[in-house]
C-alpha cells in the first residue's frame, strides 16, 4: 500500500474543501452537519494511513460537535475552530523540510544580524547557517538600501562584504561610522581579498573583525557568538543612551517601580509623560538618518535643559521619550509640556542651507491611585500620546484610567495561493498585540484580487506578505508593482520564496523586499519574524 500517495490525496482533498468553504463567494455560513462529516472523514482516513496526530486532532474536534445539531458556523468562527487541524496538515505536508529547519526556533526579540553582500548564493548560505543557530538574519545586496535598513533595524551585528555594486564595503562603513560612534554595534568584514593591507584598511574603517573567503563556517560561528555576547553584555551594563546621553529604557524600567513604592509610602502623586517627535520618519527620509540623529540629540538636550532638576527624562526607543514629573499632578504637568512643545517648535534646524522646524506630541498620566501598576500607567500615557497624534500633533493629551482612543491603522495583506498558509498567517498576525496600532488584515489568493481590492492605493502604511510563486501574477510582479507605484514608501514587504530560488531572492531584494523566508517554514519561526518586522512599524 502506497501510504505517501494516500497521505497526499488526503491533504489535497482537505485543502479543496477548505477553499470551497472559505474562498467561495456563495458561502457565508457552513452547516454543522457538513463540518461533522468533514472531520469524521479525516479521522477515518488519517487513522487508516497512519497519520495518528491528524486522527487525534479531528477526533478532539468531533467530540464537541453534535452531528444532528442545526447550528450554522460563521466563517471566522469556523476558521478559528479548525486552525489546529490546518496547522497540523501543513506540518504533515512539509514534514521533512520543516523538521530540517527547526533546530532552533527564533523569538521576535532574538539578536538580529544584518548581512550585506551582492553574492546571493553566499547570502542564502549564511542566512540559513546563522538562523539554524537561533539568530534572526536580514540581508541585502544593495548598499544604499542596506544602509537605510541598518539605521531602521539597528542590528546587533553587521556583516559586510568589501566588493559591492555602486559602493564598496569601506564606503558603506564610512557612511555609518558617524552613527556607529554613538552606538555599539560590532561590524565584521568578509572578503575574498585577504591580504594584510586590505585587513588593515578594514580595521581603520571601523571594522571589529575580518574573515576571509572562502569562509570557515565553524570559525565564523564562534566569532559571531563572541561578538553577540559582547554586545549583550554591553547593553545590559549601560544605563545611558549612547546617542543622546540621557537615561535609557533599561534604567527607566529599573527606576519607575521606585516611584510607585514611594507613592504608596507618601501618597504624593506624580506624573508620567510619553513624548514622541512628530513626523520623524519624514525627517529621516528627507535629510538622512545621520541628521535625524542630530535632531534626536538636540531634542533630548533641549528637554533635559528645560525640565526641573528633580524631573527625569529617558530615551525609550527611536524618537520616543519618557519624562517623570515627581510630585506633579496632571494640570501642572500638562502646562509644562505645553510650554515645552511651544518652545521647541521655535527651534530652527538647518541642513545644507535648508531650514525646518520640528514639533513633538505628549501623552500624560498622573499616578494618584496605589492600585495602578507601572505597566498600566505607561500604557495609559502611551495611549494618550497616540490620541494627541490623532488629534493633530504638537499637543498634550491627558489619560484617565477609562481612556477610550482611536487606534492608528496599519494594513497587513497576505497574498498566497495556498488556503492553509493564508489562514495560518491570518491567525498568526491576528494574535500579535501592536498596542496603539490596529492591524487591518486581509488575505488574497492572488495578486490581481489584491490590487482589485483597492488596498494598495489607500495611502496607509502597509505590511505585505507575498508568495514568490503563484499563478496569474507571481510575487515578483506584485512586488514590482507596489514598489513602483505612488505609495511605494508606505510598503514593507516580506517575500515567501522557494529554497532554491536564488534568482528570485536576488530579484526580490533588488526590487525592494525588506526580508525573505524560504518555504516551507515552521510557523513559530515565521511568527517571530513577522512580529519583528511589524513592530518596526510602530
Secondary structure as GFF3:
##gff-version 3
##sequence-region A 1 538
A	DSSP	alpha_helix	3	22	.	.	.	ID=ss1
A	DSSP	beta_strand	29	31	.	.	.	ID=ss2
A	DSSP	alpha_helix	32	48	.	.	.	ID=ss3
A	DSSP	alpha_helix	52	62	.	.	.	ID=ss4
A	DSSP	beta_strand	72	74	.	.	.	ID=ss5
A	DSSP	alpha_helix	75	81	.	.	.	ID=ss6
A	DSSP	alpha_helix	83	93	.	.	.	ID=ss7
A	DSSP	alpha_helix	95	101	.	.	.	ID=ss8
A	DSSP	beta_strand	112	116	.	.	.	ID=ss9
A	DSSP	alpha_helix	120	132	.	.	.	ID=ss10
A	DSSP	beta_strand	136	140	.	.	.	ID=ss11
A	DSSP	alpha_helix	143	153	.	.	.	ID=ss12
A	DSSP	beta_strand	157	161	.	.	.	ID=ss13
A	DSSP	alpha_helix	169	180	.	.	.	ID=ss14
A	DSSP	beta_strand	186	191	.	.	.	ID=ss15
A	DSSP	alpha_helix	196	204	.	.	.	ID=ss16
A	DSSP	beta_strand	209	212	.	.	.	ID=ss17
A	DSSP	alpha_helix	217	237	.	.	.	ID=ss18
A	DSSP	beta_strand	247	248	.	.	.	ID=ss19
A	DSSP	alpha_helix	249	266	.	.	.	ID=ss20
A	DSSP	beta_strand	270	277	.	.	.	ID=ss21
A	DSSP	alpha_helix	280	287	.	.	.	ID=ss22
A	DSSP	alpha_helix	289	306	.	.	.	ID=ss23
A	DSSP	beta_strand	312	317	.	.	.	ID=ss24
A	DSSP	beta_strand	320	325	.	.	.	ID=ss25
A	DSSP	alpha_helix	330	345	.	.	.	ID=ss26
A	DSSP	beta_strand	348	351	.	.	.	ID=ss27
A	DSSP	beta_strand	354	357	.	.	.	ID=ss28
A	DSSP	beta_strand	360	367	.	.	.	ID=ss29
A	DSSP	alpha_helix	374	390	.	.	.	ID=ss30
A	DSSP	beta_strand	396	398	.	.	.	ID=ss31
A	DSSP	beta_strand	408	415	.	.	.	ID=ss32
A	DSSP	alpha_helix	419	430	.	.	.	ID=ss33
A	DSSP	beta_strand	437	444	.	.	.	ID=ss34
A	DSSP	alpha_helix	447	452	.	.	.	ID=ss35
A	DSSP	three_ten_helix	455	457	.	.	.	ID=ss36
A	DSSP	beta_strand	462	467	.	.	.	ID=ss37
A	DSSP	alpha_helix	475	483	.	.	.	ID=ss38
A	DSSP	three_ten_helix	488	490	.	.	.	ID=ss39
A	DSSP	beta_strand	491	498	.	.	.	ID=ss40
A	DSSP	alpha_helix	502	511	.	.	.	ID=ss41
A	DSSP	beta_strand	515	519	.	.	.	ID=ss42
A	DSSP	alpha_helix	523	535	.	.	.	ID=ss43
###
